[in-house]
């Protein structure tokens, strides 16, 4: 697990890994249930973008997503880090180049 220095407090839901936290969204205070890793990812995004969680959630809602707020947050976090995971980014941290042929074969088998 990564520690980004801005992990938020929340209550774990009994029998589930999901953590319930309150946020102030477009229509006021509400709660969201997300995996701890997603809360960590959102905290990192907030730190990188120099904004608080409530503002980030409102921005994500403004983008719009057919699946609801929690789904929109999950998709946003995935897209945020996916856009940073370009070939140059991987090379900068010495992950090495992506084997395009192997990647395409895995993608075809997954479909």
N, C-alpha and C positions, 0 to 999 in steps of 0.2 A: 504494500500500500504506500502511496506517495503522501508526503506531508508538504503542503503548500503554505503553511503558516496562517491560513485563514479558514480553518475548518469550523463549521457552524454547529451549534448544539441542537440536538433533536432527539425525539423518543423513538426507539425501535418498536415496531408493531409486533405483538406477540405472535410467534409461529412464522414470522416472515423476516426477510433481510431488509425489507423496505423501512426507511426512516421517514417519519412524518414531521414536517417543519412548516411553520407559518411564513407566508410571504404576503406582501401587499401588491396585488395585481391590479389590472384595469378597473375592476369593480369593487376594490377594497380588499380587506384582509381575507385570506383564504389559506388553505393548507395544501401541500403537495406531498405525495409519497414517492420517494425515489430510492434507488439503491445507494449505499454509501459511496461507491465509486463515482456515481453521477453527481452527488453533492460535492465530492472532492473536485471533480472536473469543473463544476460551476464556480466553486470557490476560486480555482485557478484562473478561470476566465475573468471573473470579477477583479482579481488582482492584476492581471495583465491589462485589462481595459480600464482600470482605475475607476470602478463604479461599484455600487452596492447591489446585493442580490435582488432587491425589490425593483430597482431600475432595470436590471437585466431581464427579469421576468416580464416586465411591462413592454420592453423592446421586442422580446420574443413573441409576445402576444400580438403586437402590432404587425409583425411579419405575416401572421395568419397561418393556420395549419388546420386541416380538416379533422385531425384526430383529437383535438382538445389540448388544454394547457400542458398537462404532464407529457403527453406525446410530443408536443411542439418543443418542449424543453429538451427531451431526449434527442430528438432529431437535430436541434440546434447545436447541442454539445458535440454530437458526432460530426456534423458538418464543419464546425469550428476547428476541431483538431484534425479532421481529414484534410482540410484545405492547407493546414500547416505541414502535413506529411507529404510534401512534394519530394521529388527526387533530390533536389538541392538540399532540402532540409535533412533528409536521411544521410546524405554524404557529409553534411556539416557536423553531425554527431557520430560519424564513422560507422553508420549502419551498413554502408556499402550500397551498391546499385541494386535496383529491383530487377530480378530475372523475369523480364516481360513474358517470355514463352511459358515458364512454369506458372506464373500468375494467371495467364489467360487459360491454361489448361485447368487450373483449380476452379476458375470462374465458370468455365463451361460445364464441369462436373457438378458444380453446386446448383446449376439452373435446372 
